């Protein structure tokens, strides 16, 4: 399971990034967005789910406790707007990767707590990347180049077909193989366009 970067303990507060203007092209209208030059906005943490609890009384918001391979604990707030790849039903003991927005405000507590944006079960036997892809379909961290063909399924978060170009959007990219070049190139199986995350 691919994820953008491992969590570091210093990444507790919002990241300061140089300004670079771009537009999302979402159906809700073009929105000016500050886009870091060469780092990913979305970071991923891979680990085992050690606990799932309700964060409040209504039962709609969950708290996922995740332990990585080094034994570090990170908590993730999971809301109804958190995107679960393949609508996976997560339970304790599962290996998952959780992506969060490194630019979003975060409370200074330990264990660190972040808002989950995307949750991917590590049983997919596929790679998952969440990042901004420019007009050339190159990821923001310059690590992955997309080559889309007729077999690539491009969807909105609600499962409907996305009919515009996925370029200049934040994307969830699901793929199997990639080249060993720099940047790596892949023909993704599925692309989910994250319009709501930047509008």
Secondary structure, 3 states (H helix, E strand, C coil): CCCCCCCCCCCCCCCCCCCCEEECCCCCCCCEEECCCCCCCEEEEEEEEEEEEECCCCCCCEEEEEECCCCCEEEEEECCCCEEHHHCCCCCCCEEEEEEECCCCCCCCCCCEEEEEEEEECCCCCEEEEEEECCCCEECCCCEEECCCCCCEEEECCCCECCCCCCCEEEEEEECCCCCCCCEEECCCEEEECCCCCC
